[in-house]
Amino acid sequence: MSENKMALQYFVKYFRKYWKGILVVIFLSLISTLSQVIGPLFLGNAVRDLTNAATKIGQGKLDLNYFYSALAYMAGSYALGIIAMFIAWMVMSKFNADATNDMRENLFSKFQRMLIRYFDTHQDGKLLSLFNSDLDNIFNAMNNAMFEVISQSALFIGSIIMMFMVNAKMAIFTVATTPLIIVISIIIMKKARKYLDAQQDKISDLNGYVNEQINGQKVIITNGLQKESVQNFRHYNNDVRNAMFKGQFYSGMLFPLLQGLSLLNLAIVIGGGAWLIVTNQVSHAVGLGLIVAFVEYSQTYFQPLTQLTSIYSMIQLALTGGRRLANVEKQGEEDTVANGKVLTGIKDGVKLENVHFSYVPGKEILHGVNIEVDKGKSVAVVGPTGSGKTTIMNLVNRFYDVNKGKVTFDGVDVRDITLESLRNNVGIVLQDSVLFTGTIEDNIKYGKPDASHDQVIAAAKEANIHDFISSLPDGYNTQVSEENSVFSTGQKQLISIARTILTDPEFLILDEATSNVDTVTEAKIQKAMDAVIAGRTSFVIAHRLKTILNSDKIVVLKDGNVIEQGNHDELIKKRGFYYSLYTNQMAFE
Ligand SMILES: Nc1ncnc2c1ncn2[C@@H]1O[C@H](COP(=O)(O)OP(=O)(O)OP(=O)(O)O)[C@@H](O)[C@H]1O
């Protein structure tokens, strides 16, 4: 499908339901256009009547009644046009705002249903570009261009019809330059489109880069990379400037070009009118009236062309935005397994059976992994960085699906369990705990909004964070926000653990974050983890072996293979890979 067609289909989808409003706008635009088209006719008539009256002054008769009534018709028709345009503008603004609102809402809801793979492979800043840059372009174009497109097209067609009705010869003089205009416009528009498309892509790249650099500001400062960061920014910024300049250069060329051609056209029209008078094809008065009317027609004929070209870049940017949004709508969604088995708890346990997995085709990460965790037991997954620990979590929670083998809950493949019940039964404490804007209480209640205040306190106590929260001036009502974060990494993780305790999941995945916290917080996290794990079926992804010594089973992963399994004592006795991992780590404690 061509890209413009894809964008147009996207717009049809969102504007279809506002068809009544669109019809009203079209109707009012036609009235407004009609008045503009008829206006010159009355003006021409006024001049003709005035000329006729003037020639009769010498005969002592001065009858200006026809002239005055022609003037009144002209004023009336222009006034009607302005009122119609104003109402159309209001109606259109309303449904444009509603339609872009729908687009924004659907885009956001789509994000909630999309595969994690999409977010893992697209920069946050690029995704944000869809919300600001692309949707803004669409709104601006719709608000400013839609009315123009309707009214100017009608004006264009109306002018042609009127001109031919008034005088065919003069009409031919007026439209004579049209083929030339069309050819020039097509050539320039093609060029402009290429760069306007590129402009949006480059803005998206720039947003991606800025977002990434802002998130990594501390790393940049600590490594003294500010200059390099600005240098790279210049590179992205220059790309935007170049694409913007070329896009605007080509689309901007059309306007002055058409202005120039419209002047040429005026000369042709006046010359044509004079020729009609000189060759006695029409009387002086009629000829002058025709010249005045067609000078005006020449303007109304050219106005749509110049107006449409002046908003061309706006329209093209909206089409690019529509295409980019339509592309997101096309992306695959999570399989909700609507008719699958509803998981209502765990009776036997969770298993990974001969699991093979690759994020990218041809680059396998897990090579036939078997892990088994019985109900109520805790299994720790350890291994060097990049060995595939987080990947296992991604598969159990169905962020990704296995390529071969299966992950089962009580023997049922996760792909046969309704996604909702799976996620309801699986709780995850991520390494990077996220807090949302709101109070601390809101954050703890995130997974269970109907929890009582007492339940929140009990969960916070279990997670070892109650004392800290109580020590804050506003306690549980303390506002949390991106700009106002009073929490350390460890405290954030404790709040995240409290959140998980409150949801009371059957199966727990804990990606421990004890590696970058102080020893006091580490001890607190350890206690909180022990509390949340107690009696619960769980996977613990461990970075520090000290924290998992009491696990029922330790699975050692290396390069995507399980190379050892057993409890701590068994693995130490074995004097294998775990033994060397453990002794190495203890040497640094
Ligand atoms: N979204 C992704 N796309 C492509 N490759 C990925 C993706 N996520 C992880 N990988 C690759 O998969 C491999 C395993 O990564 P994983 O995050 O599971 O390791 P890990 O054992 O959890 O590491 P760490 O201890 O550092 O957290 C790595 O080689 C990594 O580069």
The ligand as an SDF file (V2000), in Angstrom:
LIG
                    3D

 31 33  0  0  0  0  0  0  0  0999 V2000
   15.6280   -7.3180   23.9970 N   0  0  0  0  0  0  0  0  0  0  0  0
   16.7290   -7.9950   23.6430 C   0  0  0  0  0  0  0  0  0  0  0  0
   17.0430   -8.1160   22.3360 N   0  0  0  0  0  0  0  0  0  0  0  0
   18.1310   -8.7790   21.9350 C   0  0  0  0  0  0  0  0  0  0  0  0
   18.9980   -9.3810   22.7730 N   0  0  0  0  0  0  0  0  0  0  0  0
   18.7560   -9.3030   24.0920 C   0  0  0  0  0  0  0  0  0  0  0  0
   17.6150   -8.5960   24.5970 C   0  0  0  0  0  0  0  0  0  0  0  0
   17.6270   -8.6800   25.9430 N   0  0  0  0  0  0  0  0  0  0  0  0
   18.7400   -9.4120   26.2650 C   0  0  0  0  0  0  0  0  0  0  0  0
   19.4060   -9.7850   25.1630 N   0  0  0  0  0  0  0  0  0  0  0  0
   20.6190  -10.6240   25.1020 C   0  0  0  0  0  0  0  0  0  0  0  0
   20.3240  -11.8600   25.7230 O   0  0  0  0  0  0  0  0  0  0  0  0
   21.4020  -12.3200   26.4990 C   0  0  0  0  0  0  0  0  0  0  0  0
   20.9240  -12.6590   27.9060 C   0  0  0  0  0  0  0  0  0  0  0  0
   20.4820  -11.4640   28.5210 O   0  0  0  0  0  0  0  0  0  0  0  0
   19.8350  -11.4640   29.9780 P   0  0  0  0  0  0  0  0  0  0  0  0
   19.3690  -10.0790   30.2390 O   0  0  0  0  0  0  0  0  0  0  0  0
   18.8360  -12.5570   30.0660 O   0  0  0  0  0  0  0  0  0  0  0  0
   21.0900  -11.8160   30.8710 O   0  0  0  0  0  0  0  0  0  0  0  0
   21.2250  -11.8080   32.4640 P   0  0  0  0  0  0  0  0  0  0  0  0
   21.8070  -13.1240   32.8280 O   0  0  0  0  0  0  0  0  0  0  0  0
   19.9370  -11.4550   33.0990 O   0  0  0  0  0  0  0  0  0  0  0  0
   22.2870  -10.6610   32.6480 O   0  0  0  0  0  0  0  0  0  0  0  0
   22.5060   -9.6870   33.9170 P   0  0  0  0  0  0  0  0  0  0  0  0
   23.0220  -10.5150   35.0210 O   0  0  0  0  0  0  0  0  0  0  0  0
   23.5420   -8.7610   33.3870 O   0  0  0  0  0  0  0  0  0  0  0  0
   21.2060   -9.0210   34.1980 O   0  0  0  0  0  0  0  0  0  0  0  0
   22.4670  -11.2280   26.4610 C   0  0  0  0  0  0  0  0  0  0  0  0
   23.4500  -11.6540   25.5400 O   0  0  0  0  0  0  0  0  0  0  0  0
   21.7280  -10.0290   25.9250 C   0  0  0  0  0  0  0  0  0  0  0  0
   22.5850   -9.2830   25.1060 O   0  0  0  0  0  0  0  0  0  0  0  0
  1  2  1  0
  2  3  1  0
  2  7  2  0
  3  4  2  0
  4  5  1  0
  5  6  2  0
  6  7  1  0
  6 10  1  0
  7  8  1  0
  8  9  2  0
  9 10  1  0
 10 11  1  0
 11 12  1  0
 11 30  1  0
 12 13  1  0
 13 14  1  0
 13 28  1  0
 14 15  1  0
 15 16  1  0
 16 17  2  0
 16 18  1  0
 16 19  1  0
 19 20  1  0
 20 21  2  0
 20 22  1  0
 20 23  1  0
 23 24  1  0
 24 25  2  0
 24 26  1  0
 24 27  1  0
 28 29  1  0
 28 30  1  0
 30 31  1  0
M  END
$$$$
